[in-house]
Amino acid sequence: MSLALATPHVEAPAPTLAPREKEALRHIAAGCTYLQTARQMGLSKHTVDAYLRRIRAKLGINTTAELTRLAVALGL
C-alpha cells in the first residue's frame, strides 16, 4: 500500500484592474473606438491602447470579444 500526499490546489489570486483600466474596458465593451474612448476619458488614444494592452497581458486576453465578455462578467 502506498500513501500519496495530496497537495491542495490553490488558485493564484486574480489580477485586479485599476479604475482607469476598468473605465477604458467599459467604453470598448460598449462599442466605442479607441479614439472615442480617449475623448470621453480625456486621454490620448495611445494611453487607452496602453490600458487595454495591460489588461490583455494581466489576464491573457487576445481579442476584443474576450474583453467584452470580461466587461460583462465584471458588471461594467
C-alpha positions, 0 to 999 in steps of 0.5 A, spaced: 500 500 500 502 506 498 500 513 501 500 519 496 500 526 499 495 530 496 497 537 495 491 542 495 490 546 489 490 553 490 488 558 485 493 564 484 489 570 486 486 574 480 489 580 477 485 586 479 484 592 474 485 599 476 479 604 475 482 607 469 483 600 466 476 598 468 473 605 465 477 604 458 474 596 458 467 599 459 467 604 453 470 598 448 465 593 451 460 598 449 462 599 442 466 605 442 473 606 438 479 607 441 479 614 439 472 615 442 474 612 448 480 617 449 475 623 448 470 621 453 476 619 458 480 625 456 486 621 454 490 620 448 488 614 444 495 611 445 494 611 453 487 607 452 491 602 447 496 602 453 490 600 458 487 595 454 494 592 452 495 591 460 489 588 461 490 583 455 497 581 458 494 581 466 489 576 464 491 573 457 486 576 453 487 576 445 481 579 442 476 584 443 470 579 444 474 576 450 474 583 453 467 584 452 465 578 455 470 580 461 466 587 461 460 583 462 462 578 467 465 584 471 458 588 471 461 594 467 
